[in-house]
């Protein structure tokens, strides 16, 4: 059966201007970091992507190394795009990144022009695309001159292989220098993608101010702290959870009793707001409109429903914010 997108897909999503650009992003974006590689069930990934788009999520975030194995998430997304979403390509924001190891030798990692151009060419081939909407440098390179990395991003836009460029994981001072170089080249930075949640707040020190001063938008990854800010761990660590597995992204020793106690207190506030904890955690990242979009992962359509449902109740009273801050400090 040929896929037809829901005619009501734009009714319940909020679209927010990204920095000082003309581009708007959905308040909730879908990341394909997990659950879309060769280790995942293809039809479930297809169902998640369709469900997301049917509920107004127009932004799908990938990277060259997403899988596992690296590259497989882009391959699977490319198939879904060709078979289901191609008629809707101009309604989609598709992003990819390069900056982590992709192939052997000195040219398969970090931030050289050689690597970034070659990697994007490979990503476009895997997805069957002529261009991506946003292309990010995935992490700072300590050795390659920043001027070379930014010149590569500028070249990629001028080649028509990306419409916009962004940075991920850059600290504030280095990001500011990168913005200045890109502005001089004539390809301003659109967006920065940092890790940000109630339990990961480094961006508040100076990065968010730097982004605002330079007219750069932001999209927060891991806004649920790897699943900690959900109802998954309210009663401890389930045997079938990520924390109980061999995952390197969330380990049992990270879930201290002190942290779990905070999660339970936060859940009380969420319940008083008539929300799930996960919904409140996403809304909190978006508070004050300093973050453009939150980037969620999903293995079930119900998780997408929860995230989209947050949009209609994402604002806080001063009392609620103070109560949350009192728990987090």
Backbone bond lengths (Angstrom), bond angles and torsions (degrees), N, CA, C in turn:
res aa  C-N    CA-C-N  psi(-1)  N-CA   C-N-CA  omega(-1)  CA-C   N-CA-C  phi
1 X - - - 1.467 - - 1.527 110.08 -
2 X 1.312 116.65 129.98 1.458 121.47 -178.04 1.532 109.77 -70.92
3 X 1.325 115.73 131.80 1.459 120.61 -179.46 1.516 110.70 -71.65
4 X 1.328 115.67 132.86 1.455 122.41 172.31 1.519 108.16 -125.57
5 X 1.311 116.94 124.15 1.464 121.24 -177.67 1.520 110.68 -65.53
6 X 1.329 114.90 150.18 1.455 120.54 -179.82 1.530 110.56 -61.99
7 X 1.323 117.82 132.82 1.471 119.85 178.09 1.529 113.11 -68.83
8 X 1.339 116.84 -13.39 1.470 119.98 -179.20 1.529 111.96 -102.28
9 X 1.334 117.33 16.54 1.466 120.82 -170.34 1.527 114.65 -62.96
10 X 1.313 117.83 -21.98 1.468 119.32 -176.82 1.528 113.21 -100.99
11 X 1.322 117.58 7.38 1.461 119.81 -172.20 1.521 114.45 -79.65
12 X 1.328 118.50 -28.18 1.461 120.50 -172.13 1.521 114.55 -119.34
13 X 1.318 117.82 6.53 1.461 121.29 179.47 1.522 109.64 -104.06
14 X 1.317 115.23 145.07 1.467 122.31 175.59 1.523 108.14 -100.28
15 X 1.329 116.60 133.87 1.468 121.61 178.95 1.522 108.44 -113.68
16 X 1.335 115.14 129.69 1.457 121.46 -167.85 1.530 110.38 -122.49
17 X 1.305 116.42 133.04 1.464 120.55 -178.30 1.522 110.48 -63.81
18 X 1.327 115.42 134.53 1.461 121.87 -176.44 1.526 109.72 -91.73
19 X 1.329 115.58 103.28 1.459 119.75 -178.87 1.523 111.25 60.98
20 X 1.335 116.07 -137.23 1.459 120.44 178.13 1.515 111.97 -100.17
21 X 1.320 116.55 20.00 1.463 120.69 -179.70 1.523 110.81 -86.04
22 X 1.324 115.63 178.49 1.460 121.02 174.46 1.510 112.97 -91.58
23 X 1.333 117.00 0.09 1.464 121.37 -174.86 1.520 111.27 -90.43
24 X 1.318 115.71 136.17 1.460 121.48 174.18 1.526 109.35 -110.69
25 X 1.328 115.40 139.19 1.459 121.57 177.08 1.522 109.46 -114.35
26 X 1.323 116.97 149.64 1.459 118.41 173.57 1.522 110.10 -65.33
27 X 1.331 116.67 149.52 1.466 119.80 178.74 1.518 111.18 -60.00
28 X 1.335 116.66 -27.60 1.463 122.79 177.11 1.514 108.55 -120.30
29 X 1.323 116.74 128.02 1.464 123.26 176.21 1.522 109.07 -118.30
30 X 1.328 116.97 155.38 1.464 120.82 -178.63 1.519 110.09 -106.61
31 X 1.337 115.35 123.39 1.455 121.43 176.83 1.521 111.25 -96.95
32 X 1.325 116.39 142.52 1.464 121.50 -177.65 1.522 111.06 -108.51
33 X 1.334 115.75 33.40 1.456 121.03 -178.98 1.528 110.73 -66.16
34 X 1.332 116.63 -47.01 1.463 122.18 177.46 1.528 109.28 -116.91
35 X 1.316 116.22 161.14 1.468 123.89 170.03 1.523 114.74 74.16
36 X 1.332 117.90 11.62 1.454 119.26 179.52 1.533 112.52 -131.52
37 X 1.321 117.75 7.73 1.462 121.60 179.53 1.518 111.81 -91.68
38 X 1.326 115.64 -168.57 1.464 120.70 -179.92 1.518 112.19 -64.58
39 X 1.334 117.06 -20.64 1.464 121.32 -179.25 1.525 112.41 -81.40
40 X 1.326 117.64 -4.63 1.459 122.25 -177.39 1.524 110.44 -109.76
41 X 1.316 116.48 161.53 1.453 122.00 178.81 1.525 108.94 -78.40
42 X 1.317 116.78 121.24 1.462 120.86 -173.87 1.520 111.75 -58.49
43 X 1.332 117.33 -45.48 1.464 119.74 -176.18 1.525 111.94 -64.96
44 X 1.330 117.48 -30.96 1.462 118.93 176.04 1.526 110.14 -68.40
45 X 1.335 117.05 -41.66 1.455 120.08 176.06 1.515 111.91 -59.94
46 X 1.314 115.73 -42.22 1.470 120.09 177.65 1.533 110.57 -61.26
47 X 1.335 116.53 -43.90 1.464 121.05 179.89 1.525 110.50 -61.77
48 X 1.339 117.03 -41.26 1.464 120.46 -179.79 1.524 111.57 -64.46
49 X 1.313 116.59 -43.64 1.469 120.27 -178.06 1.523 110.69 -67.38
50 X 1.317 117.15 -43.90 1.462 119.78 176.20 1.528 111.26 -60.48
51 X 1.320 115.71 -45.18 1.469 120.52 -178.25 1.525 110.58 -62.50
52 X 1.318 115.74 -41.52 1.465 119.50 178.60 1.529 111.06 -60.57
53 X 1.315 116.74 -48.41 1.466 120.34 -178.61 1.533 110.80 -65.23
54 X 1.326 116.50 -38.20 1.462 120.26 178.08 1.521 112.26 -62.41
55 X 1.345 116.75 -19.31 1.463 120.75 -179.13 1.532 112.09 -110.96
56 X 1.318 116.69 21.73 1.457 120.68 170.78 1.505 116.13 91.57
57 X 1.327 118.22 2.17 1.464 120.62 176.11 1.521 108.02 -81.63
58 X 1.298 115.75 105.98 1.461 121.84 -175.89 1.525 113.10 -99.86
59 X 1.339 116.57 -10.25 1.465 121.24 -174.32 1.520 110.07 -107.50
60 X 1.327 116.05 121.11 1.459 122.77 179.19 1.530 108.44 -118.38
61 X 1.326 115.35 120.33 1.463 122.25 -170.10 1.529 110.35 -106.34
62 X 1.335 115.93 122.53 1.452 122.32 179.41 1.518 110.45 -127.72
63 X 1.330 115.62 179.52 1.464 122.94 171.76 1.512 107.42 -154.15
64 X 1.329 115.61 160.71 1.462 119.29 -178.41 1.521 112.37 -59.39
65 X 1.338 117.65 -32.41 1.474 120.67 -174.11 1.521 113.86 -95.89
66 X 1.341 118.66 6.48 1.460 119.33 -179.74 1.521 110.40 -73.42
67 X 1.319 114.57 138.49 1.454 121.61 -178.90 1.515 109.57 -173.89
68 X 1.322 116.16 -118.05 1.457 128.69 -5.55 1.524 112.00 -80.50
69 X 1.370 116.14 162.82 1.458 127.52 -8.62 1.523 111.21 -73.43
70 X 1.330 117.73 167.31 1.456 120.22 179.57 1.532 111.62 -51.99
71 X 1.322 114.81 136.77 1.457 120.74 -179.86 1.510 114.18 94.99
72 X 1.325 117.72 -22.07 1.465 119.27 -172.86 1.523 112.82 -71.93
73 X 1.334 118.25 -32.03 1.466 119.05 177.79 1.527 110.15 -64.18
74 X 1.327 117.47 -40.96 1.461 120.10 177.12 1.526 111.21 -65.00
75 X 1.331 117.08 -39.08 1.464 119.90 178.21 1.525 111.32 -61.46
76 X 1.328 116.42 -47.59 1.460 119.77 -178.78 1.528 111.38 -67.09
77 X 1.340 116.35 -40.70 1.458 118.75 177.21 1.521 110.11 -62.68
78 X 1.316 116.89 -40.39 1.461 120.53 178.81 1.521 111.95 -58.93
79 X 1.318 116.29 -40.26 1.476 119.91 178.13 1.520 110.82 -65.41
80 X 1.346 116.81 -44.24 1.462 120.98 178.97 1.521 110.45 -64.13
81 X 1.317 115.99 -39.16 1.464 120.51 177.73 1.523 110.51 -61.21
82 X 1.329 117.07 -47.89 1.461 120.91 -177.23 1.525 111.71 -67.37
83 X 1.335 117.55 -38.06 1.461 120.97 -174.48 1.524 113.36 -86.56
84 X 1.342 117.71 -27.91 1.458 120.51 -172.66 1.520 114.69 -121.90
85 X 1.325 117.40 -44.34 1.461 121.06 -165.95 1.524 114.98 -105.25
86 X 1.314 117.81 -1.68 1.465 119.37 -175.87 1.529 113.02 -57.09
87 X 1.347 119.43 -39.04 1.472 118.09 177.58 1.527 113.29 -63.46
88 X 1.338 116.06 -16.74 1.458 120.97 -176.77 1.535 112.11 -107.76
89 X 1.329 116.92 15.06 1.473 119.40 -173.81 1.517 112.54 -53.91
90 X 1.314 118.18 -38.08 1.457 119.74 -176.76 1.523 112.80 -77.90
91 X 1.334 117.87 -3.26 1.460 122.11 172.87 1.526 111.65 -96.36
92 X 1.329 117.37 -2.78 1.457 122.00 -172.52 1.521 112.30 -107.15
93 X 1.323 115.26 147.65 1.459 122.42 166.69 1.525 106.13 -111.01
94 X 1.307 116.44 115.45 1.464 122.45 -178.74 1.527 107.65 -115.12
95 X 1.321 115.37 123.59 1.465 119.43 -179.06 1.519 110.36 -120.66
96 X 1.333 114.48 151.61 1.460 120.27 171.81 1.520 109.00 -142.89
97 X 1.330 115.21 173.00 1.461 120.87 -173.61 1.521 109.70 -144.73
98 X 1.333 114.61 162.64 1.462 121.59 170.49 1.512 108.24 -147.59
99 X 1.311 116.24 143.17 1.461 120.30 -179.82 1.512 112.99 165.32
100 X 1.330 116.62 -13.24 1.464 121.60 177.30 1.527 109.70 -111.42
101 X 1.322 116.37 168.99 1.461 121.90 -173.01 1.527 112.00 -60.70
102 X 1.338 116.03 128.46 1.452 121.05 177.83 1.520 113.55 -123.84
103 X 1.325 117.75 -31.61 1.461 119.16 176.88 1.514 109.35 -150.96
104 X 1.332 115.18 164.66 1.466 121.22 -175.89 1.523 111.95 -66.79
105 X 1.311 114.09 159.16 1.456 119.98 175.82 1.517 112.21 93.75
106 X 1.338 116.15 177.82 1.474 120.46 -173.42 1.525 115.04 -77.64
107 X 1.326 118.47 -4.40 1.467 119.97 -174.11 1.521 113.06 -111.49
108 X 1.334 117.85 13.06 1.458 120.66 -175.11 1.506 114.48 -111.50
109 X 1.335 117.46 25.09 1.470 119.64 -174.78 1.528 109.10 -160.17
110 X 1.313 116.33 165.17 1.457 126.91 170.16 1.529 114.61 72.56
111 X 1.359 119.03 -121.90 1.460 117.89 -166.33 1.511 116.30 -145.14
112 X 1.318 118.47 22.93 1.467 119.22 177.80 1.528 110.38 -73.60
113 X 1.319 115.78 157.86 1.458 119.78 176.59 1.528 110.20 -61.26
114 X 1.315 117.17 -39.58 1.461 122.07 178.01 1.524 110.77 -54.61
115 X 1.326 116.52 -49.51 1.467 121.24 -176.77 1.524 112.04 -69.13
116 X 1.329 117.48 -47.81 1.456 120.06 -174.19 1.529 111.85 -64.06
117 X 1.326 117.51 -43.16 1.463 120.48 -179.73 1.529 110.48 -67.37
118 X 1.330 116.36 -44.78 1.464 119.75 179.95 1.527 111.05 -64.09
119 X 1.322 116.60 -41.69 1.455 120.02 -178.28 1.524 111.54 -64.57
120 X 1.324 117.81 -43.90 1.455 119.36 179.14 1.528 110.93 -64.74
121 X 1.317 117.33 -38.28 1.470 119.42 176.12 1.525 110.66 -57.41
122 X 1.329 116.49 -41.98 1.461 120.72 178.71 1.528 110.79 -66.18
123 X 1.345 116.68 -42.36 1.468 120.67 -179.70 1.525 110.84 -62.16
124 X 1.317 117.03 -43.81 1.464 120.38 179.38 1.530 111.00 -62.00
125 X 1.314 116.66 -39.38 1.461 120.11 178.46 1.525 110.82 -65.82
126 X 1.346 116.88 -42.90 1.469 119.48 179.88 1.523 111.72 -62.01
127 X 1.342 116.90 -37.01 1.461 120.07 -176.71 1.523 113.50 -91.75
128 X 1.316 117.01 -7.99 1.455 120.13 -178.99 1.516 112.71 69.49
129 X 1.332 116.90 35.89 1.453 122.56 -176.34 1.522 111.97 -113.71
130 X 1.320 116.43 153.61 1.460 121.36 171.13 1.527 110.82 -86.72
131 X 1.326 116.47 -27.02 1.459 120.96 -179.74 1.520 109.36 -155.62
132 X 1.329 116.20 157.76 1.467 121.60 166.64 1.526 107.43 -104.33
133 X 1.303 115.16 158.57 1.460 118.35 179.26 1.521 111.31 -77.60
134 X 1.330 116.39 -38.88 1.470 121.17 178.99 1.520 108.70 -133.40
135 X 1.319 117.06 132.21 1.463 122.08 174.35 1.520 108.26 -122.99
136 X 1.338 115.38 126.09 1.461 121.92 -176.58 1.528 111.99 -107.74
137 X 1.335 115.46 147.28 1.458 118.40 158.16 1.518 106.03 -85.45
138 X 1.324 116.90 123.23 1.458 123.75 -163.94 1.531 113.86 -77.26
139 X 1.317 117.32 -27.25 1.469 120.31 178.70 1.526 109.33 -160.74
140 X 1.317 117.81 153.04 1.472 120.31 179.13 1.522 110.90 -62.94
141 X 1.315 115.42 145.60 1.466 122.42 176.82 1.533 107.49 -105.28
142 X 1.326 118.88 119.42 1.462 120.50 -176.43 1.528 113.69 -72.77
143 X 1.324 117.73 -14.39 1.466 120.72 -173.78 1.521 114.44 -110.82
144 X 1.323 117.72 -40.08 1.460 120.34 -179.24 1.522 109.95 -72.47
145 X 1.339 118.37 133.14 1.470 119.36 177.28 1.529 110.24 -56.33
146 X 1.323 115.36 137.64 1.456 120.32 -179.02 1.531 110.87 -58.84
147 X 1.345 115.37 -33.15 1.462 119.64 179.47 1.530 111.42 -60.97
148 X 1.329 117.16 -36.98 1.468 119.92 179.76 1.525 111.54 -69.22
149 X 1.320 116.20 -43.87 1.467 120.08 -179.61 1.519 110.87 -63.27
150 X 1.324 117.28 -43.72 1.456 119.94 -179.98 1.530 111.06 -69.97
151 X 1.324 117.43 -34.51 1.467 120.22 176.33 1.521 110.48 -64.18
152 X 1.336 116.80 -33.58 1.463 120.30 176.92 1.525 110.45 -65.39
153 X 1.344 117.09 -42.67 1.464 119.79 177.78 1.529 110.91 -63.10
154 X 1.320 116.27 -41.90 1.462 120.98 177.27 1.530 111.03 -61.25
155 X 1.326 116.76 -43.38 1.464 121.19 179.24 1.524 110.75 -61.05
156 X 1.329 116.65 -43.05 1.462 121.36 -177.80 1.530 110.94 -60.96
157 X 1.334 116.87 -39.99 1.463 119.75 176.79 1.522 110.19 -66.78
158 X 1.320 117.28 -43.59 1.467 120.59 -178.56 1.533 111.42 -66.71
159 X 1.323 117.08 -26.79 1.467 120.90 176.04 1.524 112.40 -78.09
160 X 1.324 117.02 -8.51 1.454 120.56 -179.36 1.515 114.03 80.96
161 X 1.330 117.36 16.61 1.463 120.43 -178.45 1.532 112.62 -92.48
162 X 1.333 116.56 -10.96 1.469 122.16 174.34 1.523 107.63 -150.49
163 X 1.321 116.10 145.82 1.462 119.94 177.22 1.518 111.80 -85.66
164 X 1.342 116.08 -36.76 1.458 122.68 -178.41 1.526 108.98 -136.20
165 X 1.340 115.28 161.90 1.461 119.61 176.21 1.522 109.95 -127.54
166 X 1.332 113.91 156.22 1.450 119.95 -179.96 1.515 111.62 -146.36
167 X 1.319 115.11 175.30 1.459 122.72 177.60 1.521 108.53 -124.61
168 X 1.322 116.32 154.78 1.458 120.86 174.86 1.517 108.89 -137.54
169 X 1.319 115.63 140.12 1.469 122.78 175.22 1.529 114.29 67.49
170 X 1.308 118.48 16.48 1.465 121.62 178.54 1.517 110.02 -84.01
171 X 1.329 118.87 130.85 1.465 120.09 172.15 1.530 109.86 -68.27
172 X 1.323 115.71 163.60 1.463 120.65 -169.61 1.527 113.83 -57.69
173 X 1.334 118.25 -47.57 1.458 120.36 -174.69 1.524 111.80 -65.46
174 X 1.330 115.76 -42.28 1.471 119.00 178.95 1.530 110.61 -69.71
175 X 1.315 116.40 -36.67 1.459 119.85 176.57 1.527 110.58 -61.34
176 X 1.327 116.75 -43.08 1.460 120.48 -179.86 1.529 111.48 -59.76
177 X 1.323 116.66 -43.02 1.472 120.25 177.94 1.519 110.80 -63.79
178 X 1.341 115.89 -40.11 1.465 119.88 178.99 1.525 110.52 -63.94
179 X 1.333 116.94 -41.37 1.461 120.17 178.45 1.524 110.87 -60.31
180 X 1.315 116.55 -42.03 1.464 120.76 -179.05 1.519 111.13 -62.87
181 X 1.338 116.25 -43.05 1.466 119.99 -179.94 1.527 110.36 -64.98
182 X 1.313 116.81 -45.81 1.462 120.26 -179.84 1.525 111.64 -62.57
183 X 1.317 116.75 -39.13 1.460 120.40 178.55 1.522 110.72 -62.57
184 X 1.327 116.57 -41.76 1.466 120.94 178.09 1.524 111.70 -64.48
185 X 1.328 116.35 -34.43 1.457 120.97 -179.92 1.526 112.35 -76.16
186 X 1.331 116.33 -17.71 1.464 119.81 179.60 1.512 114.19 95.00
187 X 1.331 116.77 11.27 1.467 121.59 177.32 1.524 107.62 -125.51
188 X 1.321 117.88 83.02 1.470 119.28 -176.34 1.521 112.08 -62.87
189 X 1.314 115.25 149.64 1.463 120.49 178.17 1.531 109.12 -72.54
190 X 1.317 116.28 130.69 1.454 120.99 -179.62 1.521 112.69 -83.31
191 X 1.366 116.72 -41.37 1.456 119.38 -163.69 1.523 111.18 -156.42
192 X 1.317 114.82 152.84 1.464 122.20 174.23 1.521 107.35 -123.85
193 X 1.342 115.97 138.01 1.467 121.02 -179.61 1.530 109.92 -116.82
194 X 1.342 117.06 97.13 1.464 120.96 178.24 1.529 111.30 -105.10
195 X 1.307 115.74 162.88 1.464 121.58 171.31 1.517 107.40 -80.54
196 X 1.347 116.18 126.30 1.461 119.06 -174.72 1.523 109.82 -154.65
197 X 1.312 115.33 127.19 1.463 121.33 176.28 1.522 108.20 -158.48
198 X 1.310 116.85 179.59 1.459 121.18 175.39 1.520 112.17 -56.79
199 X 1.325 117.11 -28.79 1.462 121.71 -178.49 1.529 113.24 -103.17
200 X 1.332 117.18 4.96 1.477 121.41 -179.74 1.518 106.84 -142.24
201 X 1.342 116.21 92.01 1.456 120.29 -166.77 1.530 113.97 -117.11
202 X 1.316 118.07 21.37 1.460 120.75 -175.39 1.527 112.28 -60.12
203 X 1.334 117.54 -27.32 1.465 120.07 -176.54 1.520 111.95 -66.56
204 X 1.331 117.28 -21.35 1.457 120.39 -176.33 1.527 112.41 -72.83
205 X 1.328 117.27 -20.23 1.468 120.53 -177.76 1.522 111.70 -64.19
206 X 1.333 116.71 -47.62 1.467 118.64 -179.19 1.523 114.15 -157.25
207 X 1.337 118.15 -16.98 1.467 118.53 -175.47 1.522 112.16 -66.66
208 X 1.328 118.73 -46.62 1.461 120.01 -177.86 1.523 111.43 -60.98
209 X 1.327 116.97 -37.95 1.472 119.92 176.44 1.527 110.70 -65.58
210 X 1.319 116.33 -41.18 1.469 120.85 178.69 1.522 110.91 -61.23
211 X 1.320 117.01 -42.47 1.461 120.77 178.63 1.521 110.57 -63.41
212 X 1.321 116.87 -45.85 1.466 120.55 -179.75 1.529 111.27 -62.03
213 X 1.321 116.84 -42.47 1.466 121.36 -179.02 1.523 111.82 -63.64
214 X 1.329 116.12 -28.24 1.467 120.41 -176.30 1.523 113.44 -105.10
215 X 1.319 116.93 6.80 1.455 120.42 177.04 1.513 113.85 67.52
216 X 1.336 117.23 32.07 1.459 122.28 -177.32 1.526 108.97 -106.02
217 X 1.313 117.35 133.18 1.446 121.64 177.20 1.512 111.70 -77.40
218 X 1.352 116.12 178.52 1.459 119.22 -179.87 1.522 110.17 -149.14
219 X 1.320 114.98 150.74 1.455 121.99 175.10 1.526 107.16 -137.06
220 X 1.311 116.52 123.16 1.458 121.47 -173.43 1.525 110.91 -90.20
221 X 1.345 116.03 125.07 1.458 117.95 173.15 1.525 109.84 -98.35
222 X 1.314 114.72 156.75 1.468 123.36 -175.92 1.524 112.31 56.08
223 X 1.348 118.35 45.68 1.467 119.97 -178.06 1.528 113.02 -69.93
224 X 1.333 117.04 -14.01 1.468 120.73 177.31 1.515 111.78 -103.26
225 X 1.333 116.38 15.87 1.466 122.26 176.37 1.527 111.28 53.84
226 X 1.334 115.31 47.37 1.458 119.75 177.35 1.514 114.05 69.40
227 X 1.321 117.40 19.87 1.455 121.44 179.97 1.510 113.95 101.30
228 X 1.339 117.31 -6.03 1.464 120.42 -179.60 1.528 110.83 -65.21
229 X 1.340 116.66 -37.16 1.457 121.10 -177.35 1.532 111.08 -88.10
230 X 1.318 115.01 50.56 1.459 123.42 174.73 1.528 107.18 -135.64
231 X 1.322 116.20 -177.13 1.463 118.64 176.85 1.525 113.00 -84.01
232 X 1.335 115.99 8.68 1.470 121.14 -175.91 1.521 112.62 -65.72
233 X 1.324 117.45 -35.03 1.461 120.81 -170.94 1.534 113.21 -115.70
234 X 1.315 116.81 18.23 1.464 119.54 -178.03 1.526 112.60 -63.31
235 X 1.322 116.41 -31.46 1.470 120.59 -178.35 1.525 112.12 -107.05
236 X 1.336 117.24 17.23 1.460 120.28 -178.12 1.516 110.81 117.34
237 X 1.328 117.10 -158.26 1.458 122.26 -176.24 1.531 109.20 -106.70
238 X 1.334 118.78 106.08 1.465 120.81 178.14 1.524 111.76 -63.66
239 X 1.312 116.73 150.65 1.461 121.29 -177.43 1.525 112.20 -64.96
240 X 1.323 117.11 -29.14 1.457 120.24 -177.38 1.531 113.07 -97.31
241 X 1.335 117.47 14.95 1.457 121.03 -176.90 1.523 111.60 -87.64
242 X 1.332 115.41 166.90 1.467 120.54 177.95 1.522 111.07 -61.92
243 X 1.339 116.09 -38.62 1.464 120.13 -178.41 1.522 112.23 -65.88
244 X 1.334 116.91 -26.47 1.468 120.58 180.00 1.523 112.06 -89.09
245 X 1.329 117.23 -6.33 1.459 121.61 -179.78 1.522 109.80 -91.34
246 X 1.317 115.98 -167.30 1.459 120.53 178.54 1.529 111.52 -95.60
247 X 1.331 116.36 22.13 1.453 120.58 -179.68 1.525 110.71 -62.81
248 X 1.316 115.93 135.94 1.464 120.27 176.90 1.527 111.43 -85.21
249 X 1.340 116.49 -6.94 1.458 119.88 -176.48 1.521 112.65 -91.38
250 X 1.325 117.40 -19.88 1.457 120.90 175.95 1.517 108.28 -153.37
251 X 1.322 115.43 116.52 1.457 120.19 -178.13 1.524 109.88 -115.12
252 X 1.334 115.41 158.37 1.459 120.84 -176.68 1.522 112.12 -59.91
253 X 1.346 117.37 -34.71 1.466 118.90 -177.69 1.533 112.60 -71.76
254 X 1.345 117.34 -13.77 1.460 120.24 174.63 1.530 111.37 -78.15
255 X 1.322 116.40 -22.32 1.457 120.97 -178.83 1.524 109.70 -92.78
256 X 1.291 115.49 73.85 1.456 120.75 179.50 1.532 109.84 -71.49
257 X 1.305 116.75 161.77 1.466 120.38 177.86 1.527 110.21 -63.26
258 X 1.325 116.63 -33.30 1.461 119.85 177.26 1.525 110.77 -62.41
259 X 1.328 116.97 -43.62 1.463 119.98 -179.84 1.526 110.50 -68.82
260 X 1.327 117.50 -41.62 1.457 120.11 179.67 1.526 111.10 -64.41
261 X 1.323 116.75 -33.93 1.464 119.99 176.64 1.531 110.15 -63.51
262 X 1.321 117.42 -40.04 1.461 121.00 177.08 1.522 110.58 -64.43
263 X 1.344 116.37 -41.60 1.456 120.27 179.34 1.526 110.34 -58.85
264 X 1.317 116.80 -42.93 1.472 120.68 -179.21 1.535 111.09 -65.49
265 X 1.319 117.22 -39.97 1.467 120.35 178.50 1.532 110.61 -66.95
266 X 1.328 116.45 -40.01 1.466 119.92 177.16 1.523 110.55 -63.69
267 X 1.318 116.77 -36.24 1.457 120.68 179.84 1.524 111.08 -63.84
268 X 1.316 117.35 -33.99 1.468 120.75 177.52 1.530 110.26 -62.17
269 X 1.332 116.58 -42.65 1.467 120.26 178.41 1.524 110.16 -65.83
270 X 1.338 116.57 -41.77 1.465 120.07 179.09 1.525 110.87 -60.20
271 X 1.319 116.46 -43.72 1.462 119.95 179.28 1.522 111.42 -62.76
272 X 1.319 116.52 -38.35 1.465 120.21 178.15 1.533 111.23 -65.90
273 X 1.325 116.34 -27.77 1.461 121.50 176.89 1.532 111.81 -82.67
274 X 1.324 117.07 -7.73 1.461 120.65 -176.62 1.505 112.95 77.57
275 X 1.348 115.92 29.78 1.460 121.66 -178.40 1.514 110.80 -127.45
276 X 1.324 114.77 161.56 1.452 120.04 165.08 1.529 108.54 -76.26
277 X 1.330 116.14 156.75 1.462 120.38 178.46 1.520 110.78 -57.63
278 X 1.331 117.68 -41.83 1.462 120.50 -179.64 1.524 111.14 -59.82
279 X 1.321 117.26 -39.49 1.464 120.50 179.26 1.522 111.43 -66.02
280 X 1.309 116.04 -42.29 1.461 119.16 179.27 1.526 110.85 -65.60
281 X 1.331 116.98 -38.13 1.466 120.48 -179.55 1.526 110.86 -64.71
282 X 1.321 117.44 -39.13 1.465 120.58 177.11 1.523 110.67 -67.63
283 X 1.328 116.03 -44.45 1.464 120.01 179.46 1.515 111.11 -61.59
284 X 1.327 117.05 -37.24 1.468 121.42 -179.73 1.524 110.76 -62.35
285 X 1.317 118.02 -41.23 1.469 120.65 178.58 1.526 110.57 -62.88
286 X 1.321 116.67 -33.24 1.466 121.06 -178.88 1.531 113.05 -85.42
287 X 1.322 117.18 -3.71 1.469 120.03 -175.69 1.529 110.41 -58.83
288 X 1.298 116.42 146.18 1.459 120.34 176.98 1.509 114.44 72.46
289 X 1.316 116.98 1.17 1.475 122.47 176.59 1.527 113.35 58.30
290 X 1.335 117.17 28.73 1.468 119.81 178.17 1.530 111.00 -88.96
291 X 1.311 117.50 -17.02 1.454 122.86 177.14 1.525 108.01 -112.73
292 X 1.329 116.73 133.45 1.462 120.85 -175.22 1.513 112.35 -75.13
293 X 1.353 116.85 -44.39 1.457 121.10 -173.56 1.521 109.39 -150.38
294 X 1.335 116.24 152.72 1.458 121.27 172.10 1.520 108.29 -106.19
295 X 1.312 115.82 138.73 1.463 122.41 -175.33 1.523 108.82 -104.61
296 X 1.315 116.23 110.71 1.455 120.10 -178.26 1.521 110.66 -102.15
297 X 1.333 115.12 156.97 1.449 121.72 165.83 1.516 107.07 -107.02
298 X 1.318 117.04 163.45 1.459 119.36 -179.72 1.516 110.17 -155.41
299 X 1.319 114.90 142.82 1.463 121.70 170.68 1.522 110.95 -119.64
300 X 1.364 116.17 -9.48 1.454 122.06 179.35 1.528 108.87 -136.37
301 X 1.323 115.99 148.70 1.460 118.82 178.43 1.521 111.69 -65.65
302 X 1.333 117.68 -27.32 1.467 120.34 179.08 1.527 111.47 -62.64
303 X 1.346 117.62 -30.40 1.460 120.60 177.68 1.530 110.93 -68.43
304 X 1.323 116.34 -35.81 1.461 120.55 175.19 1.525 110.04 -67.01
305 X 1.328 116.43 -42.58 1.469 120.60 178.39 1.523 111.01 -59.08
306 X 1.332 116.17 -43.41 1.467 119.84 179.32 1.522 111.04 -60.69
307 X 1.334 116.28 -45.84 1.462 120.15 -177.95 1.524 111.50 -64.11
308 X 1.317 117.08 -44.43 1.466 120.63 179.06 1.523 110.39 -65.71
309 X 1.337 116.57 -36.73 1.453 120.34 178.53 1.509 113.56 -63.74
310 X 1.337 116.16 -24.75 1.468 120.76 178.25 1.519 111.83 -63.81
311 X 1.311 118.22 -30.62 1.461 122.07 -170.85 1.529 111.70 -58.88
312 X 1.328 117.39 -36.12 1.457 120.77 -177.27 1.526 112.66 -77.56
313 X 1.346 115.84 -6.74 1.477 118.39 -179.08 1.532 108.33 -144.50
314 X 1.337 115.57 61.28 1.457 119.07 -173.84 1.528 114.08 -106.28
315 X 1.326 117.46 -2.47 1.465 119.70 -177.46 1.528 110.91 -94.85
316 X 1.330 115.49 153.79 1.462 123.09 -176.17 1.521 110.70 -121.95
317 X 1.304 115.35 150.78 1.472 119.84 168.49 1.523 107.99 -81.49
318 X 1.328 115.84 162.56 1.466 120.15 177.25 1.526 110.54 -61.24
319 X 1.333 116.37 -35.29 1.467 120.62 179.99 1.526 111.08 -66.67
320 X 1.319 116.73 -40.53 1.464 120.17 178.81 1.521 111.20 -64.90
321 X 1.322 116.51 -43.59 1.464 119.90 179.51 1.525 111.12 -63.31
322 X 1.313 116.46 -39.63 1.466 119.85 178.68 1.514 110.68 -65.69
323 X 1.316 117.91 -39.75 1.459 121.38 179.67 1.533 110.85 -65.40
324 X 1.316 116.51 -41.15 1.459 120.46 178.06 1.522 110.73 -64.95
325 X 1.329 116.00 -43.53 1.467 120.16 179.51 1.518 110.68 -61.54
326 X 1.323 116.40 -38.16 1.460 119.81 179.21 1.513 112.54 -63.36
327 X 1.324 117.23 -29.06 1.465 121.60 176.86 1.521 111.27 -78.33
328 X 1.312 116.31 -38.91 1.467 120.45 -172.35 1.520 113.58 -78.27
329 X 1.319 118.54 -28.42 1.474 119.71 -175.33 1.524 110.80 -68.94
